[in-house]
Protein backbone atom coordinates (compact mmCIF):
# COMPACT_ATOMS: atom_id res chain seq x y z
CA UNK A 1 0.00 0.00 0.00
CA UNK A 2 1.30 3.45 -0.90
CA UNK A 3 0.69 6.61 1.09
CA UNK A 4 1.32 10.19 -0.03
CA UNK A 5 2.46 12.69 2.59
CA UNK A 6 3.59 16.30 2.27
CA UNK A 7 7.07 17.26 3.40
CA UNK A 8 7.90 20.49 5.25
CA UNK A 9 7.97 22.44 1.95
CA UNK A 10 4.57 21.12 0.85
CA UNK A 11 5.92 18.69 -1.74
CA UNK A 12 4.17 15.32 -2.09
CA UNK A 13 6.32 12.36 -1.03
CA UNK A 14 5.26 8.79 -1.82
CA UNK A 15 5.77 6.17 0.87
CA UNK A 16 5.34 2.41 0.87
CA UNK A 17 3.70 1.01 3.99
CA UNK A 18 5.96 -1.76 5.30
CA UNK A 19 3.90 -2.71 8.36
CA UNK A 20 1.04 -1.62 10.59
CA UNK A 21 0.41 -3.10 14.01
CA UNK A 22 -1.01 -2.48 17.47
CA UNK A 23 1.20 -2.07 20.53
CA UNK A 24 -0.05 -1.09 23.98
CA UNK A 25 -3.51 -0.26 22.58
CA UNK A 26 -2.12 2.13 19.95
CA UNK A 27 -1.65 1.55 16.23
CA UNK A 28 1.66 2.29 14.52
CA UNK A 29 2.69 2.36 10.88
CA UNK A 30 6.18 1.91 9.42
CA UNK A 31 6.74 3.73 6.12
CA UNK A 32 9.63 3.89 3.64
CA UNK A 33 9.99 6.58 0.97
CA UNK A 34 9.45 5.22 -2.55
CA UNK A 35 12.72 6.78 -3.69
CA UNK A 36 15.57 4.32 -3.66
CA UNK A 37 17.97 6.94 -2.30
CA UNK A 38 17.33 5.87 1.30
CA UNK A 39 16.65 2.78 3.36
CA UNK A 40 15.49 4.77 6.39
CA UNK A 41 11.95 4.29 7.60
CA UNK A 42 9.51 6.67 9.23
CA UNK A 43 7.30 5.51 12.09
CA UNK A 44 4.04 7.19 13.10
CA UNK A 45 1.16 6.57 15.45
CA UNK A 46 -2.13 6.22 13.58
CA UNK A 47 -4.86 8.42 15.09
CA UNK A 48 -8.48 8.92 14.10
CA UNK A 49 -9.48 12.33 12.75
CA UNK A 50 -12.78 14.17 12.56
CA UNK A 51 -13.05 13.15 8.89
CA UNK A 52 -14.98 9.89 8.79
CA UNK A 53 -12.81 7.04 7.54
CA UNK A 54 -9.62 9.12 7.49
CA UNK A 55 -6.74 8.49 9.86
CA UNK A 56 -4.03 10.93 10.77
CA UNK A 57 -0.38 10.24 11.48
CA UNK A 58 1.26 11.55 14.63
CA UNK A 59 5.00 11.77 15.16
CA UNK A 60 6.40 9.89 18.15
CA UNK A 61 9.36 10.42 20.49
CA UNK A 62 12.80 9.05 19.60
CA UNK A 63 12.52 6.56 22.47
CA UNK A 64 9.14 5.29 21.26
CA UNK A 65 10.46 5.22 17.68
CA UNK A 66 13.25 2.87 18.73
CA UNK A 67 10.82 0.68 20.70
CA UNK A 68 8.44 0.39 17.74
CA UNK A 69 11.32 -0.17 15.29
CA UNK A 70 12.57 -3.05 17.45
CA UNK A 71 9.09 -4.62 17.34
CA UNK A 72 8.96 -4.05 13.57
CA UNK A 73 12.33 -5.80 13.14
CA UNK A 74 11.17 -8.79 15.17
CA UNK A 75 7.88 -9.03 13.26
CA UNK A 76 9.68 -8.80 9.89
CA UNK A 77 12.96 -10.65 10.51
CA UNK A 78 12.12 -13.16 7.78
CA UNK A 79 11.02 -10.49 5.32
CA UNK A 80 13.87 -7.94 5.50
CA UNK A 81 17.63 -8.14 5.98
CA UNK A 82 18.35 -5.87 8.95
CA UNK A 83 21.93 -4.79 9.60
CA UNK A 84 23.32 -4.27 13.10
Contact map, one row per residue, 1 for C-alpha under 8 A:
111000000000000110000000000000000000000000000000000000000000000000000000000000000000
111100000000011110000000000000000000000000000000000000000000000000000000000000000000
111110000000011110000000000000000000000000000000000000000000000000000000000000000000
011111000001111000000000000000000000000000000000000000000000000000000000000000000000
001111100001111000000000000000000000000000000000000000000000000000000000000000000000
000111111111100000000000000000000000000000000000000000000000000000000000000000000000
000011111111100000000000000000000000000000000000000000000000000000000000000000000000
000001111110000000000000000000000000000000000000000000000000000000000000000000000000
000001111110000000000000000000000000000000000000000000000000000000000000000000000000
000001111111000000000000000000000000000000000000000000000000000000000000000000000000
000001111111100000000000000000000000000000000000000000000000000000000000000000000000
000111100111110000000000000000000000000000000000000000000000000000000000000000000000
000111100011111000000000000000001100000000000000000000000000000000000000000000000000
011110000001111100000000000000001110000000000000000000000000000000000000000000000000
011110000000111110000000000000111100000000000000000000000000000000000000000000000000
111000000000011111000000000000111100000000000000000000000000000000000000000000000000
111000000000001111110000000011110000000000000000000000000000000000000000000000000000
000000000000000111110000000011110000000000000000000000000000000000000000000000000000
000000000000000011111000000011100000000000000000000000000000000000000001000000000000
000000000000000011111100001111000000000000000000000000000000000000000000000000000000
000000000000000000111110001110000000000000000000000000000000000000000000000000000000
000000000000000000011111111100000000000000000000000000000000000000000000000000000000
000000000000000000001111111100000000000000000000000000000000000000000000000000000000
000000000000000000000111110000000000000000000000000000000000000000000000000000000000
000000000000000000000111111000000000000000000000000000000000000000000000000000000000
000000000000000000000111111100000000000000001100000000000000000000000000000000000000
000000000000000000011110111110000000000000001110000000000000000000000000000000000000
000000000000000000011110011111000000000000111100000000000000000000010000000000000000
000000000000000011111000001111100000000000111100000000000000000000000000000000000000
000000000000000011110000000111110000000011110000000000000000000000000001000000000000
000000000000001111100000000011111000000011100000000000000000000000000000000000000000
000000000000001111000000000001111100001111000000000000000000000000000000000000000000
000000000000111100000000000000111111010110000000000000000000000000000000000000000000
000000000000111100000000000000011111000000000000000000000000000000000000000000000000
000000000000010000000000000000001111110000000000000000000000000000000000000000000000
000000000000000000000000000000001111111000000000000000000000000000000000000000000000
000000000000000000000000000000000011111000000000000000000000000000000000000000000000
000000000000000000000000000000001011111100000000000000000000000000000000000000000000
000000000000000000000000000000010001111110000000000000000000000000000000000000000000
000000000000000000000000000000011000011111000000000000000000000000000000000000000000
000000000000000000000000000001111000001111100000000000000000000000000000000000000000
000000000000000000000000000001110000000111110000000000000000000000000000000000000000
000000000000000000000000000111100000000011111000000000000011000010011000000000000000
000000000000000000000000000111000000000001111100000000001111000000000000000000000000
000000000000000000000000011110000000000000111110000000001111000000000000000000000000
000000000000000000000000011110000000000000011111000000111100000000000000000000000000
000000000000000000000000001000000000000000001111100000111100000000000000000000000000
000000000000000000000000000000000000000000000111110001110000000000000000000000000000
000000000000000000000000000000000000000000000011111101110000000000000000000000000000
000000000000000000000000000000000000000000000001111101000000000000000000000000000000
000000000000000000000000000000000000000000000000111111100000000000000000000000000000
000000000000000000000000000000000000000000000000111111000000000000000000000000000000
000000000000000000000000000000000000000000000000001111100000000000000000000000000000
000000000000000000000000000000000000000000000001111111110000000000000000000000000000
000000000000000000000000000000000000000000000111101011111000000000000000000000000000
000000000000000000000000000000000000000000000111100001111100000000000000000000000000
000000000000000000000000000000000000000000011110000000111110000000000000000000000000
000000000000000000000000000000000000000000011110000000011111000000000000000000000000
000000000000000000000000000000000000000000111000000000001111100000000000000000000000
000000000000000000000000000000000000000000111000000000000111110110000000000000000000
000000000000000000000000000000000000000000000000000000000011111110000000000000000000
000000000000000000000000000000000000000000000000000000000001111111000000000000000000
000000000000000000000000000000000000000000000000000000000000111111100000000000000000
000000000000000000000000000000000000000000000000000000000001111111110000000000000000
000000000000000000000000000000000000000000100000000000000001111111111000000000000000
000000000000000000000000000000000000000000000000000000000000011111111100000000000000
000000000000000000000000000000000000000000000000000000000000001111111110000000000000
000000000000000000000000000100000000000000100000000000000000000111111111000000000000
000000000000000000000000000000000000000000100000000000000000000011111111100000000000
000000000000000000000000000000000000000000000000000000000000000001111111110000000000
000000000000000000000000000000000000000000000000000000000000000000111111111000000000
000000000000000000100000000001000000000000000000000000000000000000011111111100000000
000000000000000000000000000000000000000000000000000000000000000000001111111110000100
000000000000000000000000000000000000000000000000000000000000000000000111111110000000
000000000000000000000000000000000000000000000000000000000000000000000011111110000000
000000000000000000000000000000000000000000000000000000000000000000000001111111110000
000000000000000000000000000000000000000000000000000000000000000000000000111111111100
000000000000000000000000000000000000000000000000000000000000000000000000000111111000
000000000000000000000000000000000000000000000000000000000000000000000000000111111000
000000000000000000000000000000000000000000000000000000000000000000000000000111111100
000000000000000000000000000000000000000000000000000000000000000000000000000011111110
000000000000000000000000000000000000000000000000000000000000000000000000100010011111
000000000000000000000000000000000000000000000000000000000000000000000000000000001111
000000000000000000000000000000000000000000000000000000000000000000000000000000000111
